């Protein structure tokens, strides 16, 4: 596969588009699950209201399009010698969306944990949602570090060619993997898991 790319000098566009789609879908599905869980679905209510679900779907579509544009630009930034200002400009909308989504999900988890405390639900459920907020804050801090690394790479353009995968692919994947690991540990089934439903 890569040998054909090396021999011909042209990449297989189908594979590029598939890789970009799956890269974005990973974040999109996680975002939708976080939004769904932070709304209290499965804990306080059986399902999310239709109006809120529609807002979530629209937000996810906007997120998908912004991520697609960002990933496309950064995949070809050296091929087309894109100016630094343009790359910074295309980073701003996605960053603002990420920030607002983090704030919305964090606020929803905060309201939900207060609701659970007021309803005097099992302390395990309340602790789970408090720990979820801590995981979100930790992931947010790591995401800020990744963003600063990416901005520094855009501005300085001094990353050696063999390490250019690190700021735009390696670091985000590492933060996502740590987030996923923390979520798996938090939601690990136990003898008291039945209290969550």
C-alpha positions as CSV (number, residue, x, y, z in Angstrom):
1,X,0.0,0.0,0.0
2,X,2.6,2.5,1.1
3,X,5.1,1.0,-1.4
4,X,2.8,1.9,-4.3
5,X,2.7,5.5,-2.9
6,X,6.5,5.6,-2.6
7,X,6.9,4.2,-6.1
8,X,4.4,6.4,-7.9
9,X,4.6,9.5,-5.8
10,X,0.9,9.9,-5.6
11,X,-1.2,8.8,-2.6
12,X,-4.4,6.8,-2.8
13,X,-7.1,9.4,-2.3
14,X,-9.7,6.9,-1.2
15,X,-7.4,5.9,1.7
16,X,-6.8,9.5,2.6
17,X,-10.5,10.3,2.8
18,X,-11.2,7.1,4.7
19,X,-8.5,7.9,7.2
20,X,-9.7,11.4,7.7
21,X,-13.3,10.2,8.1
22,X,-12.5,7.6,10.7
23,X,-10.2,10.1,12.5
24,X,-13.1,12.5,12.8
25,X,-15.7,9.9,13.6
26,X,-13.7,8.8,16.6
27,X,-14.0,12.2,18.2
28,X,-17.6,12.7,16.9
29,X,-18.9,9.5,18.5
30,X,-17.2,10.3,21.8
31,X,-18.6,13.8,21.8
32,X,-22.1,12.6,21.1
33,X,-21.8,10.0,23.9
34,X,-20.5,12.7,26.3
35,X,-23.3,15.0,25.4
36,X,-25.9,12.2,25.8
37,X,-24.5,11.1,29.2
38,X,-24.1,14.6,30.5
39,X,-27.8,15.3,29.7
40,X,-28.7,12.5,32.2
41,X,-29.9,9.9,29.7
42,X,-30.0,6.5,31.4
43,X,-29.6,7.9,34.9
44,X,-32.1,10.6,35.5
45,X,-34.3,10.1,32.4
46,X,-34.7,7.2,29.9
47,X,-33.9,9.2,26.8
48,X,-32.9,12.7,25.8
49,X,-35.7,15.1,24.8
50,X,-36.2,15.4,21.0
51,X,-35.4,19.1,21.0
52,X,-32.1,18.6,22.9
53,X,-31.2,15.6,20.7
54,X,-31.7,17.8,17.6
55,X,-29.4,20.4,19.1
56,X,-26.8,17.7,19.8
57,X,-27.1,16.4,16.2
58,X,-26.7,19.9,14.7
59,X,-23.7,20.5,17.0
60,X,-22.1,17.2,15.9
61,X,-22.6,18.0,12.2
62,X,-20.9,21.4,12.6
63,X,-18.2,19.7,14.6
64,X,-17.7,17.2,11.8
65,X,-17.4,19.8,9.1
66,X,-15.0,22.0,11.1
67,X,-12.8,19.0,11.9
68,X,-12.9,17.8,8.3
69,X,-11.8,21.3,7.0
70,X,-9.1,21.5,9.7
71,X,-7.7,18.1,9.0
72,X,-7.7,18.6,5.3
73,X,-5.8,21.9,5.6
74,X,-3.2,20.4,7.9
75,X,-2.7,17.3,5.7
76,X,-1.7,19.5,2.8
77,X,-0.1,22.6,4.5
78,X,3.3,21.9,3.1
79,X,2.2,20.7,-0.3
80,X,0.4,24.0,-1.0
81,X,2.7,26.1,1.2
82,X,-0.2,27.6,3.2
83,X,0.6,30.8,5.1
84,X,0.8,30.7,8.9
85,X,-2.1,33.3,9.3
86,X,-4.4,31.1,7.2
87,X,-3.6,28.0,9.4
88,X,-4.1,30.0,12.6
89,X,-7.4,31.4,11.2
90,X,-8.7,27.9,10.4
91,X,-7.8,26.7,13.8
92,X,-9.8,29.4,15.7
93,X,-13.4,28.2,14.9
94,X,-12.6,24.6,15.8
95,X,-10.9,25.7,19.0
96,X,-13.8,27.9,20.0
97,X,-16.2,25.1,19.3
98,X,-14.2,22.7,21.4
99,X,-14.1,25.3,24.2
100,X,-17.9,25.9,24.1
101,X,-18.6,22.1,23.9
102,X,-16.3,21.5,26.9
103,X,-18.0,24.2,28.9
104,X,-21.5,22.9,27.9
105,X,-20.7,19.2,28.8
106,X,-18.9,20.2,32.0
107,X,-21.8,22.4,33.1
108,X,-24.3,19.6,32.3
109,X,-22.3,17.1,34.4
110,X,-22.2,19.7,37.2
111,X,-26.0,20.2,37.1
112,X,-26.6,16.5,36.8
113,X,-24.4,15.7,39.8
114,X,-26.3,18.3,41.9
115,X,-29.6,16.7,40.7
116,X,-28.4,13.3,41.7
117,X,-27.3,14.6,45.2
118,X,-30.7,16.3,45.6
119,X,-32.5,13.1,44.7
120,X,-30.4,11.3,47.2
121,X,-29.4,8.6,44.7
122,X,-26.6,6.2,45.5
123,X,-23.4,7.9,46.5
124,X,-21.6,5.7,43.9
125,X,-23.5,7.4,41.1
126,X,-22.7,10.9,42.5
127,X,-19.1,10.0,42.9
128,X,-19.0,8.7,39.4
129,X,-20.2,11.9,37.9
130,X,-17.9,14.0,40.1
131,X,-15.0,11.9,38.9
132,X,-16.2,12.3,35.3
133,X,-15.9,16.0,35.7
134,X,-12.4,15.6,37.0
135,X,-11.5,13.5,34.0
136,X,-13.0,16.2,31.7
137,X,-10.9,18.9,33.4
138,X,-7.7,16.7,33.1
139,X,-8.4,16.0,29.5
140,X,-9.1,19.7,28.9
141,X,-5.7,20.7,30.4
142,X,-4.0,18.1,28.2
143,X,-5.9,19.4,25.1
144,X,-4.7,22.9,25.9
145,X,-1.1,21.6,25.9
146,X,-1.7,19.9,22.6
147,X,-3.2,23.1,21.1
148,X,-0.2,25.1,22.3
149,X,2.1,22.5,20.7
150,X,0.2,22.8,17.5
151,X,0.3,26.6,17.5
152,X,4.0,26.6,18.3
153,X,4.6,24.2,15.4
154,X,2.5,26.5,13.1
155,X,4.2,29.6,14.2
156,X,7.8,28.4,14.3
157,X,7.6,25.7,11.6
158,X,10.7,24.1,13.0
159,X,9.5,20.6,13.6
160,X,11.8,18.1,11.8
161,X,10.1,16.3,8.9
162,X,10.3,12.9,10.7
163,X,8.5,14.3,13.7
164,X,5.7,16.3,12.0
165,X,3.2,13.6,12.8
166,X,3.6,14.3,16.5
167,X,1.7,17.7,17.0
168,X,-1.2,16.9,14.7
169,X,-1.7,13.1,15.0
170,X,0.4,11.7,17.8
171,X,-0.4,14.2,20.6
172,X,-4.2,14.3,20.0
173,X,-4.3,10.4,19.8
174,X,-2.3,10.2,23.0
175,X,-4.7,12.6,24.9
176,X,-7.7,10.7,23.4
177,X,-6.3,7.4,24.5
178,X,-5.7,8.7,28.1
179,X,-9.2,10.0,28.1
180,X,-10.6,6.7,26.9
181,X,-8.6,4.8,29.5
182,X,-9.8,7.0,32.3
183,X,-13.4,6.6,31.1
184,X,-13.0,2.8,31.0
185,X,-11.7,2.8,34.5
186,X,-14.5,5.0,35.8
187,X,-17.2,2.9,34.1
188,X,-15.6,-0.5,34.9
189,X,-18.4,-2.8,36.0
190,X,-18.6,-3.7,39.7
191,X,-21.1,-5.4,42.0
192,X,-22.8,-2.0,42.6
193,X,-23.1,-1.2,38.8
194,X,-26.9,-2.0,38.9
195,X,-27.4,1.2,41.0
196,X,-26.4,3.4,38.0
197,X,-29.5,2.4,35.9
